Amino acid sequence: NAKPTMLDGKKYASKHEAERAAQLKVLWQAHEIAGFAEQVEFLLPGGIQYRADFVLLHKDGTFTIEDAKGVQTKEYRMKKRLMAESGFEIKEV
């Protein structure tokens, strides 16, 4: 039931994802995070691609992969497992 939403001239897959983008902009402007990227692609074993909604760069140089999830589909659970096996944790927000 995701409803595509526009925010600052950009289309997001859901209202929830747009709200998270707005939150991240505030965190970045307040210098709480060093930055963030949207729709970052990862290539997984077997040529499978995973597109993260957000990757946050923290001031200490570490990063967090986030997915604005409402429902965990079978495909998402498989990609999340492959990401974990590749050493990347996905945080659902």
C-alpha angles and dihedrals in degrees: 000000000000112000116210108239134196120221124172090345094307126112118228126193092237144009088247092056091048091050091051090050089053090050092051091051089055091048090050094047089049089051091240089128130027093230146301140229128211130220095009114182124220123191111222131194113290092032092284116152126215120192114203116209091220141003113198120205112210124210091249091060097257123119139212125211113216134190121191096220130179098166128019106224123200089252092052092049090052092049091046089053091049090049090052091049088052091052100260124120120205117213114208114216 
